Amino acid sequence: MPDLSETMRIFEPYPGLFAYYDGRIAGKRLWSDEENWLDDGAYSLGIATYALVDGADAIVYDTHTSLDHARAIRRHLKQLGVTTIRVVLSHGHTDHVAGNAVFADCEIIALQATADYLAANRLKLETGSPSIMPLVMPNRLFEKRLSLRIGNRAVELLHFDIHSADGCVLWLPDAGILLAGDTVEDTVTYVSEPEHTAIHIRELERLAALPITRILPDHGAPEIIAAGGYAPSLIAANRAYLTRLLERLDEPGIDELPLAYFVATEIESGAIGYFAPYDAVHRQNIACLRGVQPV
């Protein structure tokens, strides 16, 4: 089988902060022609994971979508002279933990909620398409908040119940840079826990209270990530989308309304762009939310 990381691009949006981006390539599939989480989720939408490097030390934020991608990240870090790696998991979904085995000899940091999710879903993850085998678990757990350092730089890991109950963002207070995982996306957020959507909306408001200058999400446009990321308005755009979904869920014809019209205000403002594969995400979000009582 060919190297799954062959189309991965490496950006350096800030000195010592690297983005490993793959996907958003029209007509290209990595795994198979049959529906699977890699091609029809992460790769079609585009995904970046990140590494913060200071001398021989690195913090890797998510291990990407395959062992090949993780190996490519580790090779790049070795070329930079990195000898010590700590991994931080943004949450437990497939496209963020699939490369964990390549970092099995490293400290892998995650929320207790992420470890619980992985343990509960081990069989599904290890038998999926593609399978994550073996599923390597985090070995350092925390609740709510964890402070780290890399060189002279402070790094804050913060828990937010957005997209999934175990969302963990990486916050760089010295520069106001947020590595956001899946808490926000461009074009729109993916609803994975519909019963908690009202909580996610409130938590997005709490996230927006951080003094953020730029946001680097895991799912976004490569050219924007390469150029330094998104403005803080990306948070408000994702919050407005979820709020609008709940308010208009029972509206006749909402299923036929194109996403570009549904989020026209946010596109016009420049907070988000329009990427056609998110139309399918939008339709799936509507189907997912219908019949679910938010909490």
Helices and strands as residue ranges (DSSP letters): E 9-14, E 17-22, I 38-43, H 44-45, E 47-54, E 57-61, H 67-79, E 84-88, H 94-97, G 100-103, E 107-111, H 112-120, H 122-127, E 140-142, E 145-150, E 153-160, E 167-172, E 177-181, G 194-196, H 197-208, E 214-217, H 222-226, H 233-248, G 254-256, H 259-262, H 264-269, H 278-289
